[in-house]
């Protein structure tokens, strides 16, 4: 987050649009006090042994 900190998301079941359950979801809760007042850059990484890869991102 903001090119400064890394937080771990945890596996979570999610509901799909057709009402089924998908067990491949992840969830991350961030306390508002961790967010900057003027915008936050969030990048989503996957980890594979020795390397990480950015798979998405958003600005809050």
Secondary structure, DSSP 8 states (H G I E B T S, - for coil): -TTT-----EEEEEE-TTS-EEEEEEE----GGGS-TT--EEEEEEEETTEEEEEEEEE-
